[in-house]
Amino acid sequence: MKLSINLLIAVFFILAAVKTSQSQEDYTISGKVRYSDNNEVVTSGMVRLVDLTGITVGTATIGNEGDYILGPHRLYGDFDLIGFPNIEPEMDFVPTGYPNQINPQQFTHVFVNSNLTGIDIYVLRIPVYPRPNQELLNVNGKVLNNGNAVKDAIVYAKQGEDYLGFGVSNSLGEFTINSLPQGDYILVAHKVGNESDSKEIELGEGNMDNIVLNVIPKAGVIVNNNPFEFSLSQNYPNPFNPGTVIRYSISKSGPVSLKVYDNLGREVEALVSGNKEAGTYSAEFNAAKLSSGIYFYRLESAGLVSTRKMILVK
């Protein structure tokens, strides 16, 4: 009897997920990625779609003719786009925000309420200077916020007006900038939705370690896009292992519940439980202790309910 009830609950979640996916709209964003110095197309790398709190909500590969297509994603409101190179040895430009800026405060947001085309990004090329017999060095460090690790901050190595390299912080806040020639640099840490930080260094005859940069979330940065609509987006990435991000919007202020269930309808984790203002939010789910399989996440707010399916693959 208990098994039958659990199966009925699982079927309910599946039907709810199907109904939700049919009733909401998905949008795409497309364009080309070009070098800012000569307008030539970039032939490798990726484009990240980032919400205004700095969370990546989508990625797309840059094709051999410079084209990218993000989505379809269930989105609404303002977002930022950042063009990223592949890892070395193909790394010939630094991450650049739409349309052609390094500092997130100078990015132009894209407003998503329909399919967008012709959103071209012009990336900043890394200059190549002849440096005969000069040793290339690495810079290592961490990006923190009040002592806590900051993930996905971009740390640039700047010399004069040129950007000669970069590193991206991992979940521990650690970053590495590889293959820098000797010299004086300004390290600049940027992350969307945060105040930036910088530090001057002198790179001499060996690698430099233990550099600490601090970024602080900007006061009042909440993704509040009007008009508000009740919606639950597909988690990203999906399938995932072990972490994923769930975006959701609520149309009215009040109690909000976002819970994760297994395929038998048993509650796994309550990601959100409390009052929130109307707006768009993101919640992170870590399934490190769970087994591979199908899971469901369910949003409840102001008498409305939406459920979606996600897949954990280990």
C-alpha positions in Angstrom: 0.0 0.0 0.0 2.8 2.4 1.0 4.6 1.6 -2.3 1.5 2.4 -4.3 1.1 5.7 -2.6 4.7 6.6 -3.4 4.2 5.6 -7.0 1.1 7.8 -7.2 3.1 10.7 -5.8 5.9 10.1 -8.3 3.4 10.1 -11.2 1.9 13.4 -9.9 5.3 15.0 -9.9 6.0 13.8 -13.5 2.6 15.1 -14.8 3.2 18.4 -13.0 6.6 18.8 -14.5 5.3 18.1 -18.0 2.4 20.6 -17.5 4.8 23.3 -16.3 7.2 22.8 -19.2 4.4 23.1 -21.7 2.9 26.3 -20.1 6.0 28.4 -19.9 8.1 29.9 -22.7 11.8 29.3 -23.5 14.0 31.9 -25.2 17.2 31.8 -27.1 20.0 34.4 -27.5 22.3 34.3 -30.5 25.0 36.3 -32.2 28.7 36.2 -33.1 31.9 36.6 -31.1 34.6 38.8 -32.8 38.0 40.3 -31.9 37.6 44.0 -31.0 40.8 45.0 -32.7 40.1 43.8 -36.3 36.5 42.5 -36.3 37.6 39.0 -37.2 35.5 36.1 -35.9 36.6 34.1 -32.9 36.6 30.4 -33.8 36.6 28.7 -30.3 35.6 29.3 -26.8 32.3 29.7 -25.0 29.7 32.3 -24.0 28.3 32.4 -20.5 24.9 33.9 -19.6 25.1 35.4 -16.1 22.4 36.8 -13.9 22.9 40.1 -12.1 24.1 38.3 -8.9 26.9 36.7 -10.8 25.5 33.2 -11.2 26.0 31.4 -14.5 22.6 30.3 -15.8 23.6 29.1 -19.3 26.6 28.4 -21.6 27.1 28.0 -25.4 30.0 26.9 -27.5 31.5 29.4 -30.0 31.4 27.8 -33.4 34.2 27.9 -36.1 32.4 30.9 -37.8 32.1 32.8 -34.5 28.4 31.9 -33.9 26.8 31.0 -30.6 23.3 30.1 -29.5 22.3 30.2 -25.9 19.2 28.2 -24.9 16.4 27.7 -25.1 16.3 28.8 -21.5 13.3 29.8 -19.3 14.3 33.4 -18.7 13.0 36.9 -18.2 14.7 40.1 -17.3 18.3 41.6 -17.4 21.3 39.4 -17.9 25.0 39.7 -18.8 26.9 37.9 -21.5 30.7 37.1 -21.2 32.8 35.6 -24.0 35.5 33.1 -22.7 38.4 31.6 -24.5 39.3 27.9 -24.4 42.1 26.9 -22.1 45.7 27.1 -23.2 47.2 26.9 -25.8 44.2 28.3 -27.6 43.7 31.1 -25.1 44.3 34.3 -27.2 41.8 36.7 -25.6 40.6 37.5 -22.1 37.0 37.1 -20.9 35.0 40.1 -22.2 31.5 41.2 -21.4 28.9 42.3 -23.9 29.5 44.3 -26.0 33.2 44.9 -25.4 34.1 45.6 -21.8 36.2 44.0 -19.0 34.6 45.7 -16.0 31.1 44.3 -15.2 30.0 47.8 -14.3 30.4 48.8 -17.9 28.6 45.7 -19.4 25.4 46.4 -21.3 22.7 44.1 -19.9 20.5 42.2 -22.4 16.8 42.2 -21.5 15.3 38.8 -22.2 11.6 38.7 -22.9 11.7 37.1 -26.4 14.2 35.4 -28.7 17.3 37.7 -29.2 19.5 37.7 -32.3 22.5 39.7 -33.4 23.9 40.0 -29.9 27.6 40.2 -30.9 30.4 40.3 -28.4 33.8 41.9 -29.2 36.5 40.4 -27.1 39.8 41.9 -26.1 42.8 40.1 -27.6 45.9 39.2 -25.5 48.8 41.0 -27.1 51.9 39.0 -28.1 55.3 40.6 -27.6 58.6 39.0 -28.5 60.3 38.1 -25.2 63.4 36.0 -26.1 64.7 33.7 -23.4 62.4 35.1 -20.7 60.9 32.7 -18.2 57.1 32.6 -18.0 55.7 32.6 -14.5 52.5 31.9 -12.7 50.5 33.9 -10.1 48.4 32.0 -7.6 45.9 33.2 -5.0 42.4 33.4 -3.7 39.3 35.5 -4.1 37.4 36.0 -0.9 34.3 37.8 0.5 34.7 38.4 4.3 36.9 35.3 4.5 34.6 33.1 2.4 35.6 31.7 -0.9 34.2 33.3 -4.0 33.6 31.1 -7.1 33.7 32.3 -10.7 35.5 35.6 -10.1 37.7 36.6 -13.0 41.2 37.8 -12.0 43.0 39.7 -14.8 46.7 40.5 -15.0 47.0 44.0 -16.4 50.2 45.7 -17.6 49.6 49.3 -18.7 46.5 49.2 -20.9 47.1 45.6 -21.9 45.6 42.4 -20.3 48.2 39.6 -20.5 46.3 36.8 -18.8 43.6 35.8 -16.4 42.4 33.1 -14.0 38.9 32.1 -12.8 38.4 31.2 -9.1 37.1 27.8 -8.3 34.7 26.7 -5.5 37.6 27.2 -3.0 38.2 30.7 -4.3 41.5 29.6 -5.8 42.8 31.0 -9.0 45.9 30.7 -11.2 47.2 33.0 -13.9 49.6 31.1 -16.1 52.5 32.1 -18.4 53.1 35.7 -17.5 56.5 37.4 -18.3 58.4 39.2 -15.6 57.3 42.7 -14.8 54.9 44.9 -12.9 51.2 44.1 -13.0 47.9 45.2 -11.6 45.7 42.2 -10.6 42.0 43.0 -10.9 39.3 40.8 -9.6 35.9 41.2 -11.2 32.6 39.4 -10.7 29.1 40.5 -11.9 27.1 41.9 -9.0 30.2 42.6 -6.9 32.5 45.4 -6.1 35.9 44.8 -7.7 39.3 44.6 -6.1 42.8 45.2 -7.4 46.4 44.8 -6.2 49.8 45.8 -7.6 52.5 43.1 -7.8 56.0 42.8 -9.1 56.7 39.5 -10.8 60.4 38.7 -10.5 62.3 35.5 -10.9 59.8 33.0 -9.5 56.1 32.2 -9.3 54.1 34.3 -6.9 51.7 32.7 -4.5 49.2 33.6 -1.7 47.7 36.7 -3.4 44.4 37.6 -1.8 41.7 39.7 -3.5 38.4 40.6 -1.9 35.1 41.2 -3.8 32.0 42.2 -2.0 28.4 41.8 -3.3 26.9 45.2 -4.1 24.3 46.4 -1.7 20.8 45.9 -3.0 21.7 43.6 -5.9 18.5 41.5 -6.2 17.3 40.3 -9.6 14.0 42.0 -9.5 12.6 42.1 -13.0 9.2 43.6 -13.8 6.6 42.5 -14.5 7.0 39.6 -12.0 5.6 36.3 -13.0 5.4 33.0 -11.1 7.8 30.6 -12.9 10.3 27.8 -12.2 13.2 27.4 -14.6 15.0 24.2 -15.6 18.0 23.7 -13.3 21.4 24.4 -14.8 23.4 22.3 -15.5 21.1 19.3 -16.2 22.1 16.5 -16.0 24.4 17.5 -13.1 27.0 16.3 -10.7 27.0 17.2 -7.9 25.8 20.8 -7.9 23.2 22.7 -9.9 21.4 26.0 -9.8 17.6 26.5 -9.8 16.1 29.9 -10.8 12.6 30.8 -9.9 10.4 33.9 -9.9 7.5 34.8 -7.6 4.8 37.3 -8.4 3.8 38.3 -4.9 5.6 38.8 -1.6 4.9 36.1 1.0 5.8 32.6 2.0 7.9 30.6 -0.5 8.8 26.9 -0.5 11.3 25.2 -2.8 11.8 21.5 -2.1 13.6 18.6 -3.7 12.1 15.1 -3.8 13.3 11.7 -5.0 11.4 9.6 -7.6 9.3 8.0 -4.8 8.0 11.4 -3.6 10.2 11.5 -0.5 11.5 15.0 0.5 15.3 15.2 0.1 16.0 18.8 1.0 14.2 22.1 1.5 16.1 24.7 -0.4 13.9 27.6 0.4 11.4 28.0 3.3 10.4 31.5 4.3 9.1 34.9 3.2 10.5 36.6 0.1 9.7 39.8 -1.8 8.4 39.5 -5.3 11.3 39.0 -7.7 13.6 36.5 -9.3 16.0 34.3 -7.3 18.5 31.5 -7.6 19.0 28.5 -5.3 21.9 26.1 -5.3 21.4 22.4 -4.8 24.3 20.1 -3.8 23.6 16.4 -4.3 27.1 15.1 -3.3 25.5 12.7 -0.8 22.8 11.4 -3.1 22.7 8.5 -5.6 22.3 8.9 -9.3 18.8 9.1 -10.6 15.8 11.3 -11.3 14.8 14.0 -8.8 12.0 16.6 -8.7 11.9 20.1 -7.4 8.7 21.8 -6.4 8.0 25.6 -6.0 5.0 26.8 -4.0 4.1 30.5 -3.6 0.8 32.5 -3.3 -1.3 29.4 -3.9 0.6 28.5 -7.1 2.6 25.3 -7.6 5.2 24.3 -10.2 7.3 21.1 -10.4 10.3 20.2 -12.6 12.5 17.1 -13.2 16.3 17.0 -12.9 18.8 14.2 -13.4 21.8 13.4 -11.2 24.5 11.5 -13.0 27.6 10.3 -11.1 
